[in-house]
Amino acid sequence: MKTRSQALVWVVVGAQWGDEGKGKLVHLLSRLFALVVRYQGGANAGHTVKVKQNKYVFHLIPSGIIRRFCLCLLGNGTVIDPEVLLEEVKSLERRGICVRGRLLIATGAHLITPWLLKIEQARSAYLGKRGIGTTGRAIGPAYEYKMARVGIRAGAVRSSNLLKLLYKSLAEANRELRSRRQKPVSRSEARKFARVAKKLAPFLVDCSSYLNQEWQRGRKILLEGAQGGMLDVDHGTYPYVTSSSPTAGGACTGTGLPPTAISGILGVIKAYATRVGGGPFVTEIGDTALAERIRQSGDEYGATTGRPRRVGWLDLPQLRRTIAVSGIQALAMTKADVLDGLDEVLVCTSYRCHGRTWRVAPLELHDIQACRPQYKRFRGWSGVSGQTNLRKLHPNFRRYVEFVARELGAPIVFTSTGAKEHETVVCRSKIPANFKLIKELAK
C-alpha cells in the first residue's frame, strides 16, 4: 500500500492575470493524477480544452473530468451557483462524459444565490464605467457574504434549517437592494433556490477530511487555481482583483490540505500577456493592429463572458512577483504559436518608476500606474505552431524561452504550441527532481 511519503500534491497556479491556458495543462497532467481539485473562484473562470476534434468549455468543473479514471472536487474555497453547475453537469453528460460519482463538492463551499446576482447588477449599474469590470456572476458578493458570516454553505442543503438560513441571507440582501432603490427579492425566490440547491446533496463531501485521507494513502492530487496571481485579493493589483486567493497559499485554505502536503508548485504563463477588465497593465500594446492580430490568433476572448482581452508583451517584473509569492518552482509556457510570424517579440525586463529601476513589480496602485516598461527585443520566429519536437523549435523561439527562464530563475518544462492536447513540447532536460513524473508525458 502507498504511504504519505509516496504521495504527490501539486499546485497549478496562473502566474499572470488568468487566462494562461491552465485548462489544457491540467487536462494533460490529469493523466498522472487520481484527483483534480479546484481550490477557489467560481463560474467567473473559464477553461477551454481541445481533445481530438472536440472542444470543451469548463466554468466550474476541473478539466480532469474528461479522464474516466479521474475524480474531481470543488474545494471549500470555491463559490458555486447551483444552476450553473448543474447545467454544466448536464452538458457534459450529454456529450457522454460520466460526471455523477466522479464529481465531489466540499460542504464548506459557498453558494451563489439569486439575490447576490441582483446585488452585483445593482452595484454595476451604479458604478458604470467606474467599475472594475467583473464577470457579473456574483463572485464578489458571495465571498463578501462568506466573510460577513451570512453566506450559505453547500452543506446547508442537507439541513432542515435551509430555508431559515436562506431567509436570513435574503433579508440582508434586501436591505441593500432597498437602499439602492431596487425591487427586493421575494421569499418565493428563496424557496425556488432551495429546491435547486438540494440537488447538490449527492455530490457533497467533507473536503478537508477526504483529501487528508487520500493524501495519507499516497494518492496523487492536483490542486487547480482559477484566475492568476496578479488578481489575488491580497497580492494582486488591488482593487482590480478577484475576491479570492489564486496564489499557491490559497490552495491550502481552499482545500484543507496542510502546507506540508504540497510537493510541487507549477506556474502557467503565456508567451505574451493578457488582461480582462479594468486595472493597470504596464506592457499593454494598446488599441493597435498588432494587438488585434494577437487577439484574433490567440482567440483572446473570455470563455465565460466572451469579452475581448487586453493584450500586452510578457512582463518579467510582474512574473517575478507572482513567482515569489506562490513559490513557483517550474513553469509551463502556453500559446507560443500565437506569436508565429511576428518580425520581433518584446519582453519587459524591468520598469522605470519614480526615477529608479524596478525588477519586481510594485504592489501599490499609484506606483504601478507610474511605471514604464523597459524592453528587450527578440527576433521573431515561425514554425512553432503544432510542433511537438523540442529540437525542431525555431532557434529564435528557443533563445526567447531560455532568456525568460534564466531571468525568472525557474525552468520552463512545458511549451504549448497549439490548442490541441498533443501540441505540447515537454522539456525533459529542464525538469526538476520533484517534477520528474512529468517525463511520463513525453513517452
Beta strands, then each sheet from edge to edge (+ up, - down):
strand 1: 8-14
strand 2: 35-38
strand 3: 47-51
strand 4: 54-58
strand 5: 71-74
strand 6: 79-80
strand 7: 103-106
strand 8: 110-111
strand 9: 204-205
strand 10: 220-224
strand 11: 264-270
strand 12: 273-275
strand 13: 310-312
strand 14: 314-315
strand 15: 330-334
strand 16: 344-353
strand 17: 356-358
strand 18: 372-379
strand 19: 412-416
strand 20: 424-426
sheet 1: 9+ 7+ 5+ 2+ 10+ 1+ 11+ 15+ 19+ 20-
sheet 2: 3+ 4-
sheet 3: 6+ 8+
sheet 4: 12+ 13-
sheet 5: 14+ 16+ 17-
sheet 6: 14+ 16+ 18-
end
